[in-house]
Amino acid sequence: MTCTDFLSKLTDYFDGQIDADLLVKVKQHIAECHHCEVVLDTTSQTIAIYRDSEIYEFPSDLRERLHASIMSKCQPRR
């Protein structure tokens, strides 16, 4: 599993909508990849903080820029 694969499954992971075989791969990747471990931990903490708060929808341009920035960090360094 690559970092990009992990990020693409992150929502399913938090929603509990991930099959058992893939969950094993995700957990193995997290154990081996410090960057994705940090993403998972930070996301978990953010969800915990805002769980009872009002939902905020990002403007589409901000959401797209944020997604692009995250994905660019997942590209292999040359």
Backbone as JSON Lines, residues from 0, in Angstrom:
{"i":0,"aa":"M","n":[0.85,-1.17,0.0],"ca":[0.0,0.0,0.0],"c":[0.89,1.23,0.0]}
{"i":1,"aa":"T","n":[0.54,2.19,-0.83],"ca":[1.27,3.46,-0.88],"c":[0.56,4.5,-0.02]}
{"i":2,"aa":"C","n":[1.2,5.62,0.18],"ca":[0.58,6.71,0.92],"c":[-0.68,7.2,0.21]}
{"i":3,"aa":"T","n":[-0.63,7.25,-1.1],"ca":[-1.79,7.68,-1.88],"c":[-2.94,6.7,-1.68]}
{"i":4,"aa":"D","n":[-2.65,5.4,-1.7],"ca":[-3.68,4.39,-1.44],"c":[-4.28,4.6,-0.05]}
{"i":5,"aa":"F","n":[-3.4,4.83,0.93],"ca":[-3.86,5.04,2.3],"c":[-4.8,6.25,2.38]}
{"i":6,"aa":"L","n":[-4.38,7.36,1.79],"ca":[-5.22,8.56,1.85],"c":[-6.55,8.35,1.15]}
{"i":7,"aa":"S","n":[-6.55,7.58,0.09],"ca":[-7.8,7.35,-0.63],"c":[-8.77,6.49,0.18]}
{"i":8,"aa":"K","n":[-8.27,5.77,1.17],"ca":[-9.12,4.9,2.01],"c":[-9.38,5.5,3.39]}
{"i":9,"aa":"L","n":[-8.85,6.67,3.64],"ca":[-8.96,7.27,4.98],"c":[-10.4,7.49,5.41]}
{"i":10,"aa":"T","n":[-11.22,8.0,4.54],"ca":[-12.62,8.22,4.89],"c":[-13.32,6.91,5.19]}
{"i":11,"aa":"D","n":[-13.09,5.9,4.35],"ca":[-13.68,4.59,4.6],"c":[-13.2,4.03,5.93]}
{"i":12,"aa":"Y","n":[-11.94,4.25,6.26],"ca":[-11.38,3.78,7.53],"c":[-12.15,4.39,8.7]}
{"i":13,"aa":"F","n":[-12.34,5.7,8.67],"ca":[-13.03,6.37,9.77],"c":[-14.52,6.05,9.79]}
{"i":14,"aa":"D","n":[-15.09,5.77,8.64],"ca":[-16.51,5.42,8.57],"c":[-16.76,3.95,8.93]}
{"i":15,"aa":"G","n":[-15.69,3.17,9.08],"ca":[-15.84,1.75,9.36],"c":[-16.33,0.97,8.15]}
{"i":16,"aa":"Q","n":[-16.14,1.53,6.97],"ca":[-16.61,0.92,5.73],"c":[-15.46,0.34,4.93]}
{"i":17,"aa":"I","n":[-14.57,-0.36,5.6],"ca":[-13.39,-0.9,4.94],"c":[-13.36,-2.4,5.22]}
{"i":18,"aa":"D","n":[-13.13,-3.19,4.17],"ca":[-13.17,-4.64,4.37],"c":[-11.95,-5.09,5.18]}
{"i":19,"aa":"A","n":[-12.08,-6.26,5.78],"ca":[-11.08,-6.76,6.74],"c":[-9.69,-6.9,6.12]}
{"i":20,"aa":"D","n":[-9.62,-7.4,4.88],"ca":[-8.31,-7.56,4.23],"c":[-7.63,-6.22,4.0]}
{"i":21,"aa":"L","n":[-8.4,-5.24,3.57],"ca":[-7.83,-3.92,3.33],"c":[-7.46,-3.25,4.65]}
{"i":22,"aa":"L","n":[-8.23,-3.48,5.69],"ca":[-7.92,-2.92,7.01],"c":[-6.56,-3.41,7.49]}
{"i":23,"aa":"V","n":[-6.26,-4.66,7.25],"ca":[-4.96,-5.22,7.63],"c":[-3.85,-4.47,6.9]}
{"i":24,"aa":"K","n":[-4.04,-4.23,5.61],"ca":[-3.04,-3.51,4.81],"c":[-2.88,-2.07,5.29]}
{"i":25,"aa":"V","n":[-3.99,-1.43,5.62],"ca":[-3.95,-0.05,6.13],"c":[-3.17,-0.01,7.44]}
{"i":26,"aa":"K","n":[-3.48,-0.91,8.35],"ca":[-2.78,-0.93,9.65],"c":[-1.3,-1.23,9.49]}
{"i":27,"aa":"Q","n":[-0.96,-2.12,8.56],"ca":[0.44,-2.42,8.3],"c":[1.15,-1.19,7.73]}
{"i":28,"aa":"H","n":[0.5,-0.48,6.82],"ca":[1.11,0.72,6.25],"c":[1.33,1.77,7.34]}
{"i":29,"aa":"I","n":[0.35,1.95,8.2],"ca":[0.48,2.94,9.28],"c":[1.65,2.58,10.2]}
{"i":30,"aa":"A","n":[1.83,1.3,10.46],"ca":[2.92,0.86,11.32],"c":[4.29,1.11,10.69]}
{"i":31,"aa":"E","n":[4.34,1.16,9.36],"ca":[5.6,1.32,8.64],"c":[5.86,2.74,8.14]}
{"i":32,"aa":"C","n":[4.83,3.57,8.11],"ca":[4.96,4.9,7.51],"c":[4.63,5.98,8.56]}
{"i":33,"aa":"H","n":[5.65,6.65,9.01],"ca":[5.45,7.68,10.03],"c":[4.55,8.82,9.54]}
{"i":34,"aa":"H","n":[4.7,9.21,8.28],"ca":[3.89,10.31,7.74],"c":[2.4,9.98,7.8]}
{"i":35,"aa":"C","n":[2.03,8.78,7.38],"ca":[0.62,8.4,7.4],"c":[0.13,8.17,8.83]}
{"i":36,"aa":"E","n":[1.02,7.73,9.69],"ca":[0.66,7.59,11.1],"c":[0.28,8.95,11.68]}
{"i":37,"aa":"V","n":[1.05,9.96,11.33],"ca":[0.77,11.33,11.79],"c":[-0.56,11.82,11.21]}
{"i":38,"aa":"V","n":[-0.79,11.55,9.93],"ca":[-2.06,11.95,9.3],"c":[-3.23,11.29,10.02]}
{"i":39,"aa":"L","n":[-3.1,10.0,10.29],"ca":[-4.18,9.28,10.98],"c":[-4.4,9.83,12.38]}
{"i":40,"aa":"D","n":[-3.32,10.05,13.12],"ca":[-3.44,10.55,14.48],"c":[-4.03,11.96,14.5]}
{"i":41,"aa":"T","n":[-3.56,12.81,13.63],"ca":[-4.06,14.19,13.57],"c":[-5.53,14.22,13.17]}
{"i":42,"aa":"T","n":[-5.88,13.41,12.2],"ca":[-7.27,13.34,11.75],"c":[-8.16,12.81,12.87]}
{"i":43,"aa":"S","n":[-7.7,11.79,13.57],"ca":[-8.46,11.23,14.7],"c":[-8.69,12.28,15.77]}
{"i":44,"aa":"Q","n":[-7.65,13.03,16.09],"ca":[-7.78,14.07,17.11],"c":[-8.73,15.17,16.65]}
{"i":45,"aa":"T","n":[-8.64,15.54,15.4],"ca":[-9.52,16.57,14.85],"c":[-10.98,16.13,14.92]}
{"i":46,"aa":"I","n":[-11.22,14.89,14.54],"ca":[-12.59,14.35,14.61],"c":[-13.09,14.37,16.04]}
{"i":47,"aa":"A","n":[-12.25,13.97,16.98],"ca":[-12.65,13.95,18.39],"c":[-12.99,15.35,18.89]}
{"i":48,"aa":"I","n":[-12.21,16.33,18.49],"ca":[-12.43,17.71,18.94],"c":[-13.74,18.26,18.38]}
{"i":49,"aa":"Y","n":[-14.0,17.97,17.11],"ca":[-15.14,18.58,16.43],"c":[-16.37,17.69,16.32]}
{"i":50,"aa":"R","n":[-16.32,16.53,16.95],"ca":[-17.42,15.57,16.84],"c":[-18.78,16.19,17.2]}
{"i":51,"aa":"D","n":[-18.81,16.99,18.22],"ca":[-20.07,17.57,18.66],"c":[-20.28,19.0,18.16]}
{"i":52,"aa":"S","n":[-19.4,19.44,17.3],"ca":[-19.5,20.81,16.79],"c":[-20.33,20.84,15.52]}
{"i":53,"aa":"E","n":[-20.67,22.04,15.12],"ca":[-21.43,22.25,13.89],"c":[-20.58,21.88,12.67]}
{"i":54,"aa":"I","n":[-21.18,21.26,11.7],"ca":[-20.48,20.88,10.48],"c":[-20.2,22.13,9.64]}
{"i":55,"aa":"Y","n":[-19.0,22.21,9.15],"ca":[-18.6,23.34,8.31],"c":[-18.22,22.81,6.94]}
{"i":56,"aa":"E","n":[-18.84,23.32,5.92],"ca":[-18.51,22.94,4.55],"c":[-17.44,23.89,4.02]}
{"i":57,"aa":"F","n":[-16.33,23.3,3.55],"ca":[-15.31,24.12,2.93],"c":[-15.8,24.6,1.57]}
{"i":58,"aa":"P","n":[-15.45,25.82,1.2],"ca":[-15.72,26.24,-0.17],"c":[-14.98,25.3,-1.12]}
{"i":59,"aa":"S","n":[-15.55,25.04,-2.27],"ca":[-14.97,24.04,-3.18],"c":[-13.54,24.38,-3.58]}
{"i":60,"aa":"D","n":[-13.22,25.66,-3.78],"ca":[-11.85,26.0,-4.16],"c":[-10.86,25.7,-3.04]}
{"i":61,"aa":"L","n":[-11.25,25.95,-1.8],"ca":[-10.39,25.64,-0.67],"c":[-10.23,24.13,-0.51]}
{"i":62,"aa":"R","n":[-11.31,23.4,-0.65],"ca":[-11.27,21.94,-0.55],"c":[-10.33,21.36,-1.61]}
{"i":63,"aa":"E","n":[-10.43,21.87,-2.84],"ca":[-9.58,21.39,-3.94],"c":[-8.11,21.73,-3.69]}
{"i":64,"aa":"R","n":[-7.83,22.94,-3.2],"ca":[-6.44,23.32,-2.91],"c":[-5.86,22.47,-1.78]}
{"i":65,"aa":"L","n":[-6.65,22.22,-0.75],"ca":[-6.21,21.4,0.37],"c":[-5.92,19.97,-0.09]}
{"i":66,"aa":"H","n":[-6.82,19.41,-0.87],"ca":[-6.64,18.06,-1.39],"c":[-5.38,17.99,-2.26]}
{"i":67,"aa":"A","n":[-5.2,18.95,-3.15],"ca":[-4.03,18.97,-4.03],"c":[-2.74,19.08,-3.21]}
{"i":68,"aa":"S","n":[-2.75,19.88,-2.17],"ca":[-1.57,20.04,-1.33],"c":[-1.23,18.73,-0.61]}
{"i":69,"aa":"I","n":[-2.24,18.08,-0.07],"ca":[-2.01,16.81,0.62],"c":[-1.47,15.77,-0.36]}
{"i":70,"aa":"M","n":[-2.09,15.68,-1.52],"ca":[-1.67,14.69,-2.5],"c":[-0.26,14.96,-3.02]}
{"i":71,"aa":"S","n":[0.12,16.24,-3.15],"ca":[1.47,16.55,-3.63],"c":[2.52,16.11,-2.62]}
{"i":72,"aa":"K","n":[2.18,16.12,-1.35],"ca":[3.11,15.66,-0.31],"c":[3.27,14.15,-0.32]}
{"i":73,"aa":"C","n":[2.35,13.45,-0.95],"ca":[2.39,11.99,-1.0],"c":[3.17,11.47,-2.2]}
{"i":74,"aa":"Q","n":[3.57,12.36,-3.08],"ca":[4.33,11.94,-4.26],"c":[5.75,11.6,-3.86]}
{"i":75,"aa":"P","n":[6.31,10.58,-4.5],"ca":[7.71,10.23,-4.19],"c":[8.64,11.41,-4.48]}
{"i":76,"aa":"R","n":[9.62,11.57,-3.63],"ca":[10.6,12.64,-3.84],"c":[11.61,12.2,-4.87]}
{"i":77,"aa":"R","n":[12.02,13.13,-5.68],"ca":[12.99,12.83,-6.74],"c":[14.33,13.41,-6.45]}
